[in-house]
């Protein structure tokens, strides 16, 4: 493997077409498309400042690197990538990719990041700020996520998420086949218009959670007292730990609450068949 070490590159496409190479302690200083149409690349201990530094780069390993705010839209159309121990301060990362793995990565501006990624595996990820991370992605596995970005995981399909702490709004909208384990989900309008959404051992906060869902499953989940108008227009099977403040117009299924229900609203606007069974003080 060719070694390129402790060098700086700027301008337009300085490393275009590079193959079978290791880049160690390099700097991409300015310009555009520093590493483009490359394959079998390892990058370690390097810093990126120019725009669009890694496009169409297949089979790559990136570790201990820093991406400055100027390196926006840095990694697109690049398949089979593993990134570890990196810090990213730039928005619009990771677009139109297949087989992307991340471990111990921090993204401080997650605006429009992880769009249309097919095959995403994440372990120990922190994302801050920005809007719509993970949108339109599919076949996702996450273990260890701290997220404080708006509108996370919209329109995703086939996702399994463990040990997440998500503070946001409009999370998991119009998703399909998503399961979330052992997580804290804090934000308004969780999971609206989704299909086959399952939560296991989760704590839920925020206004009007889990409405308009077709095929909601809750196992051993708890609700913050501020959660109101839960489950409107939803078909569900739910086992709830502790109390819940309000249930409104569920469509069908069964809700079992181990504690107390503050309020149940079934009015003229409930959607048929309107046959949901609700049990309080369930043991």
C-alpha positions as CSV (number, residue, x, y, z in Angstrom):
1,X,0.0,0.0,0.0
2,X,1.3,3.4,-1.0
3,X,2.0,5.7,2.0
4,X,1.5,9.5,1.8
5,X,2.5,11.2,5.1
6,X,2.6,14.6,6.6
7,X,1.7,16.6,3.5
8,X,-0.8,19.3,2.6
9,X,-3.0,19.5,-0.4
10,X,-5.1,22.3,-1.8
11,X,-6.7,23.4,-5.0
12,X,-8.9,21.3,-7.3
13,X,-8.8,17.5,-7.1
14,X,-5.2,17.1,-5.8
15,X,-5.6,13.4,-5.1
16,X,-8.1,12.4,-7.9
17,X,-8.2,8.7,-8.7
18,X,-5.9,7.6,-5.9
19,X,-6.0,3.8,-5.2
20,X,-4.5,1.4,-2.6
21,X,-3.0,4.1,-0.5
22,X,-2.7,5.2,3.2
23,X,-2.9,8.9,3.9
24,X,-1.4,9.7,7.4
25,X,-1.4,13.1,9.1
26,X,-2.3,15.0,5.9
27,X,-4.2,18.3,5.6
28,X,-6.7,19.1,2.8
29,X,-6.3,22.9,3.0
30,X,-8.8,24.5,0.6
31,X,-10.3,24.1,-2.9
32,X,-12.8,21.3,-3.8
33,X,-12.9,17.6,-4.1
34,X,-9.5,16.8,-2.6
35,X,-10.0,13.0,-2.6
36,X,-12.4,12.0,-5.5
37,X,-13.0,8.8,-7.4
38,X,-10.7,6.8,-5.2
39,X,-10.8,3.3,-3.8
40,X,-9.1,1.2,-1.1
41,X,-8.0,4.2,0.9
42,X,-7.0,4.5,4.6
43,X,-6.9,7.9,6.2
44,X,-5.6,8.5,9.7
45,X,-4.8,11.5,11.9
46,X,-5.7,14.0,9.1
47,X,-7.6,17.3,8.9
48,X,-10.0,18.5,6.3
49,X,-10.8,22.2,5.5
50,X,-11.7,22.2,1.7
51,X,-15.2,21.6,0.4
52,X,-16.4,18.1,-0.7
53,X,-13.2,16.3,0.2
54,X,-14.4,12.7,-0.2
55,X,-16.8,12.0,-3.1
56,X,-17.0,8.6,-4.9
57,X,-14.5,7.0,-2.6
58,X,-15.2,3.2,-2.2
59,X,-13.7,0.8,0.4
60,X,-12.2,3.3,2.9
61,X,-11.2,3.4,6.5
62,X,-11.0,6.8,8.3
63,X,-9.8,7.2,11.9
64,X,-8.8,10.0,14.2
65,X,-9.6,12.7,11.7
66,X,-11.1,16.2,12.0
67,X,-13.5,17.8,9.5
68,X,-13.8,21.6,9.9
69,X,-17.0,23.6,9.1
70,X,-15.6,24.6,5.7
71,X,-15.6,20.9,4.6
72,X,-19.3,20.8,4.2
73,X,-21.0,18.1,2.1
74,X,-17.8,16.2,2.7
75,X,-18.7,12.5,2.0
76,X,-21.2,11.6,-0.7
77,X,-21.6,8.7,-3.1
78,X,-19.0,6.6,-1.2
79,X,-19.7,3.0,-0.4
80,X,-18.2,0.5,2.1
81,X,-16.7,3.0,4.5
82,X,-15.7,2.6,8.2
83,X,-15.1,5.7,10.3
84,X,-13.8,5.7,13.9
85,X,-12.8,8.3,16.5
86,X,-13.6,11.3,14.4
87,X,-15.0,14.8,15.1
88,X,-17.1,16.5,12.4
89,X,-18.0,20.2,12.6
90,X,-19.4,20.5,9.1
91,X,-23.0,19.9,7.9
92,X,-24.5,17.7,5.1
93,X,-22.3,14.7,5.7
94,X,-22.9,11.2,4.4
95,X,-25.3,11.2,1.4
96,X,-26.3,8.5,-1.1
97,X,-24.1,5.8,0.4
98,X,-24.1,2.0,1.0
99,X,-22.5,0.1,3.8
100,X,-21.4,2.9,6.2
101,X,-20.1,2.0,9.7
102,X,-19.3,4.6,12.4
103,X,-17.8,4.1,15.9
104,X,-17.2,6.8,18.4
105,X,-18.0,9.7,16.1
106,X,-19.2,13.2,17.1
107,X,-21.0,15.4,14.7
108,X,-21.5,19.0,15.9
109,X,-23.6,20.2,13.0
110,X,-25.8,17.3,11.9
111,X,-27.8,19.4,9.4
112,X,-29.1,17.1,6.6
113,X,-26.7,14.4,7.5
114,X,-27.1,10.6,6.8
115,X,-29.5,11.1,3.8
116,X,-30.3,8.1,1.6
117,X,-27.8,5.8,3.3
118,X,-28.6,2.1,2.7
119,X,-26.9,0.0,5.3
120,X,-25.9,2.1,8.3
121,X,-24.2,0.7,11.4
122,X,-23.6,3.1,14.3
123,X,-21.9,2.5,17.6
124,X,-21.4,5.4,20.0
125,X,-22.5,8.5,18.0
126,X,-23.2,12.0,19.2
127,X,-25.1,14.4,16.9
128,X,-25.9,18.1,17.7
129,X,-27.9,20.8,16.0
130,X,-29.1,20.8,12.5
131,X,-32.3,19.4,10.9
132,X,-33.4,16.1,9.4
133,X,-30.5,13.7,10.1
134,X,-31.0,10.1,8.8
135,X,-33.8,11.1,6.4
136,X,-34.7,8.6,3.8
137,X,-32.1,6.1,5.0
138,X,-32.8,2.4,5.5
139,X,-31.4,-0.8,7.0
140,X,-30.0,0.9,10.1
141,X,-28.5,-0.5,13.3
142,X,-27.7,1.9,16.1
143,X,-26.2,1.1,19.6
144,X,-25.4,4.2,21.6
145,X,-26.7,7.5,20.3
146,X,-27.0,11.0,21.8
147,X,-29.0,13.2,19.6
148,X,-30.0,16.9,20.0
149,X,-31.0,17.7,16.4
150,X,-34.4,18.4,15.0
151,X,-36.6,16.0,13.1
152,X,-34.4,12.9,13.4
153,X,-35.1,9.6,11.6
154,X,-37.9,10.8,9.3
155,X,-38.9,8.5,6.5
156,X,-36.5,5.7,7.5
157,X,-37.1,2.0,6.9
158,X,-35.9,-1.1,8.6
159,X,-34.1,0.3,11.7
160,X,-33.1,-1.2,15.0
161,X,-32.0,1.3,17.7
162,X,-30.5,0.6,21.2
163,X,-29.5,2.8,24.0
164,X,-30.4,6.2,22.5
165,X,-31.1,9.5,24.2
166,X,-33.0,11.6,21.7
167,X,-34.1,15.2,22.4
168,X,-35.9,16.6,19.4
169,X,-39.3,17.1,17.8
170,X,-41.1,15.2,15.0
171,X,-38.9,12.2,15.4
172,X,-39.6,8.9,13.5
173,X,-42.2,10.5,11.2
174,X,-43.5,8.2,8.4
175,X,-41.1,5.4,9.3
176,X,-41.6,1.8,8.5
177,X,-40.4,-1.3,10.4
178,X,-38.5,0.5,13.2
179,X,-37.8,-1.0,16.7
180,X,-36.3,1.0,19.5
181,X,-34.9,-0.5,22.7
182,X,-33.8,0.9,26.1
183,X,-34.0,4.5,25.0
184,X,-35.2,8.0,26.1
185,X,-37.3,9.8,23.5
186,X,-38.0,13.4,24.4
187,X,-39.9,15.6,22.0
188,X,-43.3,16.5,20.5
189,X,-45.2,14.4,18.0
190,X,-43.2,11.2,18.2
191,X,-43.7,8.7,15.5
192,X,-46.6,10.2,13.7
193,X,-47.8,8.5,10.5
194,X,-45.5,5.5,11.0
195,X,-46.1,1.9,10.2
196,X,-44.9,-1.1,12.4
197,X,-43.2,1.0,15.1
198,X,-42.1,-0.9,18.2
199,X,-40.7,0.5,21.5
200,X,-39.3,-1.7,24.2
201,X,-38.2,-0.4,27.7
202,X,-38.4,3.2,26.5
203,X,-39.3,6.4,28.3
204,X,-41.4,8.9,26.3
205,X,-41.8,12.6,26.9
206,X,-43.5,15.4,24.9
207,X,-46.8,16.4,23.5
208,X,-49.1,14.1,21.5
209,X,-46.8,11.1,21.1
210,X,-47.5,8.1,18.9
211,X,-50.5,9.3,16.9
212,X,-51.7,8.1,13.4
213,X,-49.5,4.9,13.7
214,X,-50.5,1.7,12.0
215,X,-49.1,-1.2,14.0
216,X,-47.6,0.3,17.2
217,X,-46.2,-2.0,19.8
218,X,-45.1,-0.8,23.3
219,X,-43.5,-3.2,25.7
220,X,-42.7,-2.0,29.3
221,X,-42.6,1.7,28.3
222,X,-43.2,4.7,30.6
223,X,-44.6,8.1,29.9
224,X,-43.8,11.5,31.3
225,X,-46.8,13.2,33.0
226,X,-46.8,16.0,30.3
227,X,-47.6,13.5,27.5
228,X,-51.1,14.4,26.4
229,X,-53.5,13.1,23.7
230,X,-51.6,9.8,23.2
231,X,-52.4,7.3,20.5
232,X,-55.0,9.3,18.5
233,X,-55.9,7.4,15.3
234,X,-53.5,4.6,16.2
235,X,-53.8,0.8,16.0
236,X,-51.7,-0.6,18.8
237,X,-50.8,-3.2,21.4
238,X,-49.3,-1.5,24.4
239,X,-48.1,-2.5,27.9
240,X,-47.4,0.7,29.8
241,X,-45.4,0.9,33.0
242,X,-46.7,3.4,35.6
243,X,-49.2,6.1,34.9
244,X,-50.3,7.9,31.7
245,X,-51.9,11.3,31.6
246,X,-54.3,11.0,28.6
247,X,-55.4,8.5,26.0
248,X,-57.3,9.9,23.1
249,X,-59.3,8.1,20.3
250,X,-57.2,5.0,19.7
251,X,-58.6,3.1,16.7
252,X,-58.1,-0.6,17.7
253,X,-56.0,-3.0,19.7
254,X,-55.3,-3.2,23.5
255,X,-53.7,-0.8,26.0
256,X,-52.7,-2.1,29.4
257,X,-51.6,0.4,32.0
258,X,-50.0,-0.8,35.2
259,X,-50.8,2.5,37.0
260,X,-53.5,5.1,36.6
261,X,-54.9,6.8,33.5
262,X,-55.5,10.5,34.0
263,X,-58.1,10.9,31.2
264,X,-59.6,8.8,28.4
265,X,-61.2,10.7,25.5
266,X,-63.4,8.8,23.0
267,X,-65.4,11.3,21.1
268,X,-67.4,11.5,17.8
269,X,-64.2,11.9,15.8
270,X,-62.8,8.5,16.7
271,X,-62.0,6.4,13.7
272,X,-63.7,3.0,13.2
273,X,-63.7,0.3,14.3
274,X,-63.2,2.1,17.6
275,X,-62.8,-1.1,19.6
276,X,-59.6,-0.6,21.5
277,X,-59.6,-2.4,24.9
278,X,-58.1,-0.2,27.7
279,X,-57.1,-1.7,31.0
280,X,-56.1,0.3,34.1
281,X,-54.2,-1.1,37.1
282,X,-53.0,-4.0,34.9
283,X,-50.6,-6.5,36.6
